[in-house]
Amino acid sequence: MKSWLVKELGEPSDVLRMENVEKPDRGENEVLIQVRSVALNFFDILLCQGKYQEKPPLPFSIGSEVSGIVVQAKEGSRFKEGQRVLALPQKPHGGLAEYVSVEEGSVYPIPESMNWNEAASMFITYHTTYYALFNRANIQKGEVLLVHAGAGGVGSAAIQLGKAAGAFVIATAGGSEKTEICRQLGADVVIDYLTEDFVEVVKRETDGKGADVIYDPVGGEVFDRSRKCIAFDGRILVIGFAGGQIPSIPANHVLVKNYSVVGVHWGYFNRLYPEKVNQEHEELISLYEQGKIKPLIYKEFDFQDVPDALNLLATRKTWGKVVVKV
């Protein structure tokens, strides 16, 4: 089969090589899957560069989210040959290959109504966001949710899930194209951070009260300024640091404004409580079938064009998810 391999560390376009390798054997508790689509993430670039917190041994493949068809599963498995699934391959055996064998606990069923690209793009962004909003923030109907980077993968999921929860959603994005995407996703108010001060807009839209929940995958100055428009008893969700800077938190300000800074480490939650993740997956699939959520796809690339796809992703000019057709 064909597979993309990283045999040395560096920029993806320099170190990724497509090679013919043996099709994987199914492990005892694994499901063998014929891959149809792979969603790329920014951390795939960091893995190639050797800058990610996880450093798999060389050679390895990237691609942490796939969709495809079950080829083989163990006797008594909940998965059957021919079943449509999404899966999270374990490093060093990433999903950028024609076949992948994945631990059964990291494989999830998908409905016939969900296409391959949507299935591959759904898991990490929507599960992270569902866990953040409903578990960590306990968001309530009628609350004000501020979503930063609303046209991104997790941001677009946050807009949709916020609306599904009955929240009033304010989203930030940069430029006319991305702000229009936020409107189409259902945001009630959209702020172009290139030309507007989101702190002023949030205060104006909430009569000075501020946002009850702030969803922040950016960090840095965005986090610092978010503290200026968080409501009393509000919750700032720390999703990540796409802006590159990790902010410091002045405890006196947290005390005076009586808000919470809430960490969101979904991967750890997934390892500790897989049964809860399965339950949340069923809830997310239900929301998809009701038409309340739909993964946002930027572009589909052919399998041979993976380096081009990663180069585009590295520019941070994309929105939604970048996917590869296998």
Disulfide bonds with the S-S distance in Angstrom:
none
